[in-house]
Amino acid sequence: MRVASYIVIAALAGFVGGNVLQLPELVDKVSGKFADKKAEPADFWSTPAIAGYGKIHFVNTPDYNPAMTPGLSNKIVFQINRSEGDIHQPNLGLERVARVTNLYYAAGVPLNQLNFVVSINSDAVPAALNNEQFHKAYGFDNPNLKLIDELKKAGVKVTICDQSVAFHQLQRDWIDTRVTHTLSSGTTVATLQNEGYAFLML
């Protein structure tokens, strides 16, 4: 097989792998190709734990249901390192955290039994700016802060990588007070993984 063929295959594999977690954003494109648009029942989508964010379609199935699997710690660390979607809307990575939280809650896991930590770094850092600094940069208030508030109410801890803050030449006090500062995203993820947290890159 020629080198060029390997390059094409690798590129396709990277594209597919990189888009698996973006399934909700691909739904409209795919469903528009293969099925007629049908009216959905009013309760087809819901946001049971994080009001207004991370909508889910819940299906009650026992297979791999976290509420029906004994001994789970429900510990997850989410890493968000991309600025995705419309800048006027919350970062899609934070939306996915809300979606996972909604799914666990809908499956029957109480919020006080979830141990979720979000680590924001790299190009996702603007999502953690306070309104004053976000407004200076983009001309409007930060749309992520309400979602971060809702996540915190559900017990989800949202953190920021101070290495990324420095690399982007931001001041530490430009980060909203809802967000917890950490030495780095790498050390946060590694520490939590050593404590038994599952890792999800969003």
CYANA upper distance limits for C-alpha pairs under 8 A (distance plus 0.5 A):
  1 MET  CA      5 SER  CA      6.99
  1 MET  CA      6 TYR  CA      7.84
  2 ARG  CA      6 TYR  CA      7.20
  3 VAL  CA      7 ILE  CA      6.85
  4 ALA  CA      8 VAL  CA      6.80
  5 SER  CA      9 ILE  CA      6.70
  6 TYR  CA     10 ALA  CA      6.52
  7 ILE  CA     11 ALA  CA      6.54
  8 VAL  CA     12 LEU  CA      6.69
  9 ILE  CA     13 ALA  CA      6.61
 10 ALA  CA     14 GLY  CA      6.59
 11 ALA  CA     15 PHE  CA      6.67
 12 LEU  CA     16 VAL  CA      6.66
 13 ALA  CA     17 GLY  CA      6.47
 14 GLY  CA     18 GLY  CA      6.32
 15 PHE  CA     19 ASN  CA      6.76
 16 VAL  CA     20 VAL  CA      6.90
 18 GLY  CA     22 GLN  CA      8.44
 19 ASN  CA     23 LEU  CA      7.45
 21 LEU  CA    202 LEU  CA      7.44
 22 GLN  CA     26 LEU  CA      7.08
 23 LEU  CA     27 VAL  CA      6.74
 24 PRO  CA     28 ASP  CA      8.45
 26 LEU  CA     30 VAL  CA      6.72
 27 VAL  CA     31 SER  CA      6.28
 28 ASP  CA     32 GLY  CA      6.29
 29 LYS  CA     33 LYS  CA      7.11
 30 VAL  CA     34 PHE  CA      6.95
 31 SER  CA     35 ALA  CA      5.87
 31 SER  CA     36 ASP  CA      8.02
 31 SER  CA     37 LYS  CA      8.17
 32 GLY  CA     36 ASP  CA      7.26
 32 GLY  CA     37 LYS  CA      7.60
 40 GLU  CA     44 PHE  CA      6.66
 44 PHE  CA     57 HIS  CA      6.36
 45 TRP  CA     55 LYS  CA      6.37
 45 TRP  CA     56 ILE  CA      5.81
 45 TRP  CA     57 HIS  CA      5.36
 45 TRP  CA     58 PHE  CA      8.18
 46 SER  CA     55 LYS  CA      5.78
 46 SER  CA     56 ILE  CA      5.95
 46 SER  CA     57 HIS  CA      7.02
 46 SER  CA     58 PHE  CA      8.40
 47 THR  CA     51 ALA  CA      5.85
 47 THR  CA     52 GLY  CA      6.39
 47 THR  CA     53 TYR  CA      6.67
 47 THR  CA     54 GLY  CA      6.86
 47 THR  CA     55 LYS  CA      5.45
 47 THR  CA     56 ILE  CA      6.90
 47 THR  CA     99 ARG  CA      8.36
 47 THR  CA    102 ASN  CA      6.57
 48 PRO  CA    102 ASN  CA      6.29
 48 PRO  CA    105 TYR  CA      7.72
 48 PRO  CA    106 ALA  CA      7.17
 49 ALA  CA    101 THR  CA      7.33
 49 ALA  CA    102 ASN  CA      5.61
 49 ALA  CA    105 TYR  CA      6.88
 49 ALA  CA    106 ALA  CA      8.36
 49 ALA  CA    154 ALA  CA      7.46
 50 ILE  CA     54 GLY  CA      7.62
 50 ILE  CA     98 ALA  CA      6.55
 50 ILE  CA    101 THR  CA      7.87
 50 ILE  CA    102 ASN  CA      6.89
 50 ILE  CA    147 LEU  CA      8.44
 50 ILE  CA    150 GLU  CA      6.29
 50 ILE  CA    151 LEU  CA      7.02
 50 ILE  CA    154 ALA  CA      7.66
 51 ALA  CA    150 GLU  CA      7.66
 53 TYR  CA     95 GLU  CA      6.69
 53 TYR  CA     98 ALA  CA      6.61
 53 TYR  CA     99 ARG  CA      7.74
 53 TYR  CA    147 LEU  CA      7.61
 54 GLY  CA     95 GLU  CA      5.43
 54 GLY  CA     96 ARG  CA      6.50
 54 GLY  CA     97 VAL  CA      7.83
 54 GLY  CA     98 ALA  CA      5.14
 54 GLY  CA     99 ARG  CA      4.39
 54 GLY  CA    100 VAL  CA      8.16
 54 GLY  CA    102 ASN  CA      7.48
 55 LYS  CA     98 ALA  CA      8.48
 55 LYS  CA     99 ARG  CA      6.49
 55 LYS  CA    102 ASN  CA      8.04
 56 ILE  CA     99 ARG  CA      6.88
 56 ILE  CA    102 ASN  CA      7.52
 56 ILE  CA    103 LEU  CA      7.33
 58 PHE  CA    103 LEU  CA      7.64
 58 PHE  CA    106 ALA  CA      7.43
 58 PHE  CA    107 ALA  CA      8.42
 60 ASN  CA    107 ALA  CA      7.68
 61 THR  CA     65 ASN  CA      7.46
 62 PRO  CA     68 MET  CA      7.36
 64 TYR  CA     68 MET  CA      8.09
 64 TYR  CA     69 THR  CA      7.49
 65 ASN  CA     69 THR  CA      6.86
 65 ASN  CA    107 ALA  CA      7.10
 66 PRO  CA     72 LEU  CA      7.70
 66 PRO  CA     74 ASN  CA      8.29
 66 PRO  CA    104 TYR  CA      7.37
 66 PRO  CA    107 ALA  CA      7.49
 66 PRO  CA    108 GLY  CA      8.39
 66 PRO  CA    109 VAL  CA      7.57
 67 ALA  CA    104 TYR  CA      8.14
 67 ALA  CA    107 ALA  CA      6.55
 67 ALA  CA    108 GLY  CA      5.79
 67 ALA  CA    109 VAL  CA      5.71
 73 SER  CA    113 GLN  CA      8.38
 73 SER  CA    114 LEU  CA      8.29
 73 SER  CA    115 ASN  CA      8.11
 74 ASN  CA    113 GLN  CA      7.46
 74 ASN  CA    114 LEU  CA      5.83
 74 ASN  CA    115 ASN  CA      6.31
 74 ASN  CA    116 PHE  CA      8.19
 74 ASN  CA    197 TYR  CA      8.49
 75 LYS  CA    114 LEU  CA      7.07
 75 LYS  CA    115 ASN  CA      5.05
 75 LYS  CA    116 PHE  CA      6.30
 75 LYS  CA    196 GLY  CA      7.63
 75 LYS  CA    197 TYR  CA      5.21
 75 LYS  CA    198 ALA  CA      6.65
 76 ILE  CA    115 ASN  CA      6.87
 76 ILE  CA    116 PHE  CA      5.48
 76 ILE  CA    117 VAL  CA      6.91
 76 ILE  CA    197 TYR  CA      5.44
 76 ILE  CA    198 ALA  CA      5.12
 76 ILE  CA    199 PHE  CA      6.34
 76 ILE  CA    200 LEU  CA      7.62
 77 VAL  CA    116 PHE  CA      6.36
 77 VAL  CA    117 VAL  CA      5.22
 77 VAL  CA    118 VAL  CA      6.27
 77 VAL  CA    119 SER  CA      7.67
 77 VAL  CA    189 VAL  CA      7.11
 77 VAL  CA    192 LEU  CA      7.56
 77 VAL  CA    193 GLN  CA      8.35
 77 VAL  CA    197 TYR  CA      6.65
 77 VAL  CA    198 ALA  CA      6.67
 77 VAL  CA    199 PHE  CA      5.61
 77 VAL  CA    200 LEU  CA      6.82
 78 PHE  CA     97 VAL  CA      7.82
 78 PHE  CA    116 PHE  CA      8.09
 78 PHE  CA    117 VAL  CA      6.68
 78 PHE  CA    118 VAL  CA      5.21
 78 PHE  CA    119 SER  CA      6.49
 78 PHE  CA    199 PHE  CA      6.55
 78 PHE  CA    200 LEU  CA      5.35
 78 PHE  CA    201 MET  CA      6.27
 78 PHE  CA    202 LEU  CA      7.03
 79 GLN  CA    118 VAL  CA      6.47
 79 GLN  CA    119 SER  CA      5.25
 79 GLN  CA    120 ILE  CA      6.53
 79 GLN  CA    121 ASN  CA      8.01
 79 GLN  CA    185 SER  CA      8.13
 79 GLN  CA    189 VAL  CA      8.18
 79 GLN  CA    199 PHE  CA      8.18
 79 GLN  CA    200 LEU  CA      6.90
 79 GLN  CA    201 MET  CA      5.39
 79 GLN  CA    202 LEU  CA      6.36
 80 ILE  CA     93 GLY  CA      6.28
 80 ILE  CA     94 LEU  CA      8.11
 80 ILE  CA    118 VAL  CA      7.90
 80 ILE  CA    119 SER  CA      6.70
 80 ILE  CA    120 ILE  CA      5.44
 80 ILE  CA    121 ASN  CA      6.76
 80 ILE  CA    124 ALA  CA      6.89
 80 ILE  CA    201 MET  CA      6.90
 80 ILE  CA    202 LEU  CA      5.66
 81 ASN  CA    120 ILE  CA      6.60
 81 ASN  CA    121 ASN  CA      5.42
 81 ASN  CA    122 SER  CA      5.42
 81 ASN  CA    123 ASP  CA      6.04
 81 ASN  CA    124 ALA  CA      5.39
 81 ASN  CA    125 VAL  CA      8.14
 81 ASN  CA    202 LEU  CA      8.05
 82 ARG  CA     93 GLY  CA      8.11
 82 ARG  CA    121 ASN  CA      8.45
 82 ARG  CA    122 SER  CA      7.32
 82 ARG  CA    123 ASP  CA      5.43
 82 ARG  CA    124 ALA  CA      5.13
 83 SER  CA     91 ASN  CA      6.79
 83 SER  CA     92 LEU  CA      8.37
 83 SER  CA    123 ASP  CA      6.00
 83 SER  CA    124 ALA  CA      5.11
 83 SER  CA    125 VAL  CA      8.41
 83 SER  CA    126 PRO  CA      8.36
 83 SER  CA    127 ALA  CA      8.30
 84 GLU  CA     91 ASN  CA      6.11
 84 GLU  CA     92 LEU  CA      6.09
 84 GLU  CA     93 GLY  CA      7.81
 84 GLU  CA    124 ALA  CA      8.43
 85 GLY  CA     89 GLN  CA      7.70
 85 GLY  CA     90 PRO  CA      8.36
 85 GLY  CA     91 ASN  CA      6.87
 85 GLY  CA     92 LEU  CA      6.60
 86 ASP  CA     90 PRO  CA      8.21
 86 ASP  CA     91 ASN  CA      8.31
 87 ILE  CA     91 ASN  CA      7.92
 88 HIS  CA    142 ASN  CA      8.42
 88 HIS  CA    143 PRO  CA      6.81
 89 GLN  CA    143 PRO  CA      6.11
 89 GLN  CA    144 ASN  CA      7.68
 90 PRO  CA     94 LEU  CA      7.39
 90 PRO  CA     95 GLU  CA      7.37
 90 PRO  CA    127 ALA  CA      8.07
 90 PRO  CA    143 PRO  CA      5.84
 90 PRO  CA    144 ASN  CA      5.05
 90 PRO  CA    147 LEU  CA      7.73
 91 ASN  CA     95 GLU  CA      7.01
 91 ASN  CA    124 ALA  CA      8.19
 91 ASN  CA    127 ALA  CA      7.14
 91 ASN  CA    144 ASN  CA      7.17
 92 LEU  CA     96 ARG  CA      6.71
 93 GLY  CA     97 VAL  CA      6.96
 93 GLY  CA    202 LEU  CA      5.74
 94 LEU  CA     98 ALA  CA      6.82
 94 LEU  CA    144 ASN  CA      8.47
 94 LEU  CA    147 LEU  CA      8.13
 94 LEU  CA    148 ILE  CA      8.40
 95 GLU  CA     99 ARG  CA      6.69
 96 ARG  CA    100 VAL  CA      6.74
 96 ARG  CA    202 LEU  CA      7.62
 97 VAL  CA    101 THR  CA      6.70
 97 VAL  CA    118 VAL  CA      8.40
 97 VAL  CA    202 LEU  CA      8.48
 98 ALA  CA    102 ASN  CA      6.58
 98 ALA  CA    151 LEU  CA      7.44
 99 ARG  CA    103 LEU  CA      6.63
100 VAL  CA    104 TYR  CA      6.72
101 THR  CA    105 TYR  CA      6.69
102 ASN  CA    106 ALA  CA      6.43
103 LEU  CA    107 ALA  CA      6.51
104 TYR  CA    108 GLY  CA      7.06
104 TYR  CA    109 VAL  CA      6.08
105 TYR  CA    109 VAL  CA      5.41
105 TYR  CA    110 PRO  CA      6.43
105 TYR  CA    111 LEU  CA      6.97
109 VAL  CA    113 GLN  CA      7.12
109 VAL  CA    114 LEU  CA      7.89
110 PRO  CA    114 LEU  CA      7.55
111 LEU  CA    154 ALA  CA      6.59
111 LEU  CA    155 GLY  CA      7.36
112 ASN  CA    154 ALA  CA      8.41
112 ASN  CA    155 GLY  CA      7.47
114 LEU  CA    155 GLY  CA      7.95
114 LEU  CA    156 VAL  CA      8.41
115 ASN  CA    155 GLY  CA      8.12
115 ASN  CA    156 VAL  CA      7.56
116 PHE  CA    155 GLY  CA      8.01
116 PHE  CA    156 VAL  CA      5.59
116 PHE  CA    157 LYS  CA      6.92
117 VAL  CA    156 VAL  CA      6.34
117 VAL  CA    157 LYS  CA      5.27
117 VAL  CA    158 VAL  CA      6.46
117 VAL  CA    159 THR  CA      7.86
118 VAL  CA    156 VAL  CA      7.89
118 VAL  CA    157 LYS  CA      6.60
118 VAL  CA    158 VAL  CA      5.15
118 VAL  CA    159 THR  CA      6.28
119 SER  CA    158 VAL  CA      6.88
119 SER  CA    159 THR  CA      5.45
119 SER  CA    160 ILE  CA      6.23
119 SER  CA    161 CYS  CA      7.39
119 SER  CA    185 SER  CA      6.35
119 SER  CA    188 THR  CA      7.83
119 SER  CA    189 VAL  CA      8.03
120 ILE  CA    124 ALA  CA      6.63
120 ILE  CA    125 VAL  CA      6.64
120 ILE  CA    128 ALA  CA      8.31
120 ILE  CA    158 VAL  CA      8.08
120 ILE  CA    159 THR  CA      6.57
120 ILE  CA    160 ILE  CA      5.32
120 ILE  CA    161 CYS  CA      6.63
120 ILE  CA    185 SER  CA      7.53
121 ASN  CA    125 VAL  CA      5.92
121 ASN  CA    160 ILE  CA      6.69
121 ASN  CA    161 CYS  CA      5.68
121 ASN  CA    164 SER  CA      6.12
121 ASN  CA    165 VAL  CA      8.42
121 ASN  CA    185 SER  CA      6.72
122 SER  CA    161 CYS  CA      8.50
122 SER  CA    164 SER  CA      5.84
124 ALA  CA    128 ALA  CA      8.44
125 VAL  CA    129 LEU  CA      7.78
125 VAL  CA    160 ILE  CA      7.80
125 VAL  CA    164 SER  CA      7.56
125 VAL  CA    165 VAL  CA      7.44
126 PRO  CA    134 PHE  CA      7.68
127 ALA  CA    142 ASN  CA      7.64
127 ALA  CA    144 ASN  CA      6.30
127 ALA  CA    145 LEU  CA      8.31
128 ALA  CA    144 ASN  CA      7.81
128 ALA  CA    145 LEU  CA      7.92
128 ALA  CA    160 ILE  CA      7.83
128 ALA  CA    175 ILE  CA      6.13
128 ALA  CA    176 ASP  CA      6.46
128 ALA  CA    179 VAL  CA      7.32
129 LEU  CA    133 GLN  CA      6.64
129 LEU  CA    134 PHE  CA      6.13
129 LEU  CA    142 ASN  CA      7.67
129 LEU  CA    174 TRP  CA      6.29
129 LEU  CA    175 ILE  CA      4.95
129 LEU  CA    176 ASP  CA      5.83
130 ASN  CA    134 PHE  CA      6.55
130 ASN  CA    142 ASN  CA      7.43
130 ASN  CA    145 LEU  CA      8.39
130 ASN  CA    174 TRP  CA      6.42
130 ASN  CA    175 ILE  CA      5.91
130 ASN  CA    176 ASP  CA      4.65
130 ASN  CA    177 THR  CA      8.10
131 ASN  CA    135 HIS  CA      6.30
131 ASN  CA    140 PHE  CA      8.42
131 ASN  CA    141 ASP  CA      5.54
131 ASN  CA    142 ASN  CA      5.81
131 ASN  CA    176 ASP  CA      8.16
132 GLU  CA    136 LYS  CA      6.86
132 GLU  CA    141 ASP  CA      7.91
133 GLN  CA    137 ALA  CA      6.83
133 GLN  CA    174 TRP  CA      6.69
134 PHE  CA    138 TYR  CA      6.44
134 PHE  CA    139 GLY  CA      7.87
134 PHE  CA    140 PHE  CA      7.46
134 PHE  CA    141 ASP  CA      6.66
134 PHE  CA    142 ASN  CA      6.18
135 HIS  CA    139 GLY  CA      4.98
135 HIS  CA    140 PHE  CA      5.01
135 HIS  CA    141 ASP  CA      5.67
135 HIS  CA    142 ASN  CA      7.52
136 LYS  CA    140 PHE  CA      8.27
143 PRO  CA    147 LEU  CA      8.19
144 ASN  CA    148 ILE  CA      6.68
145 LEU  CA    149 ASP  CA      6.59
145 LEU  CA    178 ARG  CA      8.47
146 LYS  CA    150 GLU  CA      6.83
147 LEU  CA    151 LEU  CA      6.68
148 ILE  CA    152 LYS  CA      6.64
148 ILE  CA    158 VAL  CA      7.69
148 ILE  CA    178 ARG  CA      7.83
149 ASP  CA    153 LYS  CA      6.77
149 ASP  CA    178 ARG  CA      7.73
150 GLU  CA    154 ALA  CA      6.93
151 LEU  CA    155 GLY  CA      6.97
151 LEU  CA    156 VAL  CA      5.65
151 LEU  CA    157 LYS  CA      7.96
151 LEU  CA    158 VAL  CA      8.45
152 LYS  CA    156 VAL  CA      5.43
152 LYS  CA    157 LYS  CA      6.53
152 LYS  CA    158 VAL  CA      7.90
157 LYS  CA    179 VAL  CA      8.36
157 LYS  CA    180 THR  CA      8.22
158 VAL  CA    178 ARG  CA      8.19
158 VAL  CA    179 VAL  CA      5.91
158 VAL  CA    180 THR  CA      6.76
159 THR  CA    179 VAL  CA      5.74
159 THR  CA    180 THR  CA      4.91
159 THR  CA    181 HIS  CA      6.21
159 THR  CA    182 THR  CA      7.06
160 ILE  CA    165 VAL  CA      8.42
160 ILE  CA    179 VAL  CA      7.05
160 ILE  CA    180 THR  CA      6.59
160 ILE  CA    181 HIS  CA      5.61
160 ILE  CA    182 THR  CA      6.45
160 ILE  CA    184 SER  CA      8.10
160 ILE  CA    185 SER  CA      7.66
161 CYS  CA    165 VAL  CA      7.01
161 CYS  CA    181 HIS  CA      7.00
161 CYS  CA    182 THR  CA      5.91
161 CYS  CA    183 LEU  CA      6.67
161 CYS  CA    184 SER  CA      4.83
161 CYS  CA    185 SER  CA      5.33
162 ASP  CA    166 ALA  CA      6.67
162 ASP  CA    172 ARG  CA      7.97
162 ASP  CA    181 HIS  CA      6.85
162 ASP  CA    182 THR  CA      6.40
162 ASP  CA    183 LEU  CA      6.01
162 ASP  CA    184 SER  CA      6.07
162 ASP  CA    185 SER  CA      8.47
163 GLN  CA    167 PHE  CA      6.65
163 GLN  CA    183 LEU  CA      7.29
163 GLN  CA    184 SER  CA      5.98
163 GLN  CA    185 SER  CA      8.39
164 SER  CA    168 HIS  CA      6.58
164 SER  CA    184 SER  CA      8.05
165 VAL  CA    169 GLN  CA      6.85
165 VAL  CA    170 LEU  CA      5.84
165 VAL  CA    171 GLN  CA      7.58
165 VAL  CA    172 ARG  CA      7.36
166 ALA  CA    170 LEU  CA      6.36
166 ALA  CA    171 GLN  CA      7.90
170 LEU  CA    174 TRP  CA      7.37
171 GLN  CA    175 ILE  CA      8.07
175 ILE  CA    179 VAL  CA      7.56
182 THR  CA    188 THR  CA      7.51
183 LEU  CA    187 THR  CA      7.51
183 LEU  CA    188 THR  CA      8.02
184 SER  CA    188 THR  CA      6.67
185 SER  CA    189 VAL  CA      6.56
186 GLY  CA    190 ALA  CA      6.57
187 THR  CA    191 THR  CA      6.33
188 THR  CA    192 LEU  CA      6.68
189 VAL  CA    193 GLN  CA      6.50
189 VAL  CA    199 PHE  CA      7.94
190 ALA  CA    194 ASN  CA      6.70
191 THR  CA    195 GLU  CA      6.95
192 LEU  CA    196 GLY  CA      6.97
192 LEU  CA    197 TYR  CA      5.91
193 GLN  CA    197 TYR  CA      5.12
193 GLN  CA    198 ALA  CA      6.86
193 GLN  CA    199 PHE  CA      7.48
